[in-house]
Amino acid sequence: MADYDLIVWNDKLVIGIDKIDEQHQILVNLFNEANIKLTTNNNAKFLEEITRNLLSYALYHFETEEVLMRQYDYIEESVEEADAHIREHRSFSAKVVAVRNEIKTGVLISREDLLSFLNSWLINHILNTDKALAAFLLESENSRSKSR
């Protein structure tokens, strides 16, 4: 069984947009909680609960980011990046929904597979995709405040 370290929140994960950073910390905490509580033999009820919590919070978080994208014209000004970013959100949600559907039919995802997916998705999304969004938002904020 592969061991996944708990994700320690650090400056590398901070993107500089307070609201998003706070939500990322909650997602990291959800990952860490799953990491601690998941064993090699998990029952469907427990896996269902973990994936439900993750999905509902992730959807809330994605909505926050996408509202900011629209508010700051990221979607119009950085079409490819915004499109890829939103596709990552949809892909994550689809994967979690697929896992949840499998659980309902009795096919349980392994601890290793779930943690591997969550860990790589969370870290890659924050370090790459969200950092690009943050850079755009911060730059927009700076130019808005200069033009006042």
SULHUHU-V415678 format. One record per pair of residues at least 24 apart in sequence whose C-alpha atoms are under 8 Angstrom apart, sorted by the first residue. I is the first residue (numbers start at 0). J is the second residue. If there is no record, write none. Layout:
i->I j->J
i->I j->J
//
This chain:
i->0 j->39
i->0 j->111
i->1 j->111
i->2 j->111
i->3 j->34
i->3 j->114
i->3 j->115
i->5 j->30
i->5 j->31
i->5 j->34
i->6 j->30
i->6 j->31
i->11 j->126
i->12 j->122
i->12 j->125
i->12 j->126
i->14 j->125
i->14 j->129
i->14 j->130
i->14 j->133
i->15 j->133
i->15 j->137
i->16 j->133
i->16 j->137
i->19 j->60
i->19 j->63
i->19 j->64
i->22 j->60
i->23 j->125
i->26 j->53
i->26 j->56
i->26 j->57
i->27 j->121
i->29 j->53
i->30 j->114
i->30 j->117
i->30 j->118
i->33 j->114
i->34 j->114
i->37 j->110
i->38 j->110
i->39 j->109
i->39 j->110
i->41 j->107
i->41 j->110
i->42 j->107
i->43 j->102
i->43 j->103
i->43 j->105
i->43 j->107
i->46 j->102
i->46 j->107
i->47 j->99
i->47 j->102
i->50 j->95
i->50 j->98
i->50 j->99
i->51 j->99
i->54 j->92
i->54 j->95
i->54 j->96
i->57 j->92
i->58 j->92
i->61 j->88
i->68 j->132
i->71 j->136
i->71 j->139
i->73 j->132
i->73 j->135
i->73 j->136
i->81 j->132
i->84 j->128
i->84 j->129
i->87 j->124
i->91 j->120
//
